[in-house]
Structure formats: structure tokens, C-alpha cells
Amino acid sequence: IKSTVFSSNLSCKRSESVFISEAKDFELLKDHFIITGVDKAQNNLSFICRHYYLMNLEEELSSTKTYVLSDKTEDVIVKEHAVFCKKYKIPVSDFSVPFMHMIPKFHKPKLDFRYIAAGTRCSTKPLAKILSGILKLINTTLRYSDNFNFKFKNTSGYWIVKNKDEQVSILDFLNNSS
């Protein structure tokens, strides 16, 4: 039996070897399956039928108004991003658009997927980082303003929770005060 060893570091903390009887078999596997990570189990991989995977992605993309079909090419879109960023002196170093993928949620009773728009190396990343910083500053300002007003009005108009710990402590306070 002929075998080829492929080294894999995909979401693994250590290098592992996968034995494939023929390189053709591996290509055949890639032709029919998508190999992806698993939600809430970062060291696990899943094999999903390529047709089923693409059908689910298409359904997700067409079921929302967040994404719209464009007749522009990726190059045209990226050039538009670059022109916009240049106008505001924002440097652009990556010239691609975000892509969509999904990972299965095997921890759910019914099979479901987490859809991810990945833009780690795209032309909008510098702009997104700037916008994120601005929104965090606005959020912090609103929180401080409301904390100041709370001292005089004894009511809060600010209802954005930072994390679950903050929410749990508020619930504990309310439970203990009754």
C-alpha cells in the first residue's frame, strides 16, 4: 500500500500526521467535502458535504438584507475602498474583500451553523479598526455621562452591559435588596 504523510497544523496545538493512501484520494476528499473547524471545540475538525455547505451559505446570504449581490468585480470594489480610504488618509495594505464561511455547532441539540464574515486581510480592516475605536469612545462617554446623571436622578438610561459578570452582580444586588 502506497501512503503519503501530510503534516497538518490546522487548529492544532501540535503537529499531527494524516495518512492518505494516495494524493488523488486526498484531492477527491477535498472535491466533495469542506474541512472546517467546529464551534466551541477549536481543536476539532469537521467534514461537511461541499454541496450542503454551499447550499447553506447561499441560503444564509440570500435570507438577509445585510448582504446584496453585486455586479462589480472584487478588484473594482477594492479600488473603491482604497480611493475612499485615501481621501481620509487611511492607509490600505491588503487588497481583498471579506469572505463568508460557516462552522458547525455540534454542541446544539439540532445541527446549526455559525456564519462568519472574515475580514482579517481585507481593504476595509483599517477603516473598521478606526470606526471600532470611535464607537468604543462614544460608548465609554455615554456610560460616564449616565453614571454622573444617576447620582442626581437615581435612574439609569444606559442599558448596555459590558459582560456577563456585570449583569450577574446587578441581578445579585436586586435579589439581595428585596
Buried (B, 14 or more C-beta within 10 A) or exposed (E): EEEEEEEEEEEEEEEEEEEBEEEEEBEEEEEEBBEBBBBEBEEBEBEBEEEEBEEBBEEBBEEEEEEEEEEEEEEEBBBEBBEBBEEEEBEBEBBBBBEEBBBBBEEEEEEEBBEEEEBEEBBBBBBEEEEEEEEEEEEEEEBEEBEEBEEEEEEEEBEEEEEEEEEEEEEEEEEEEE
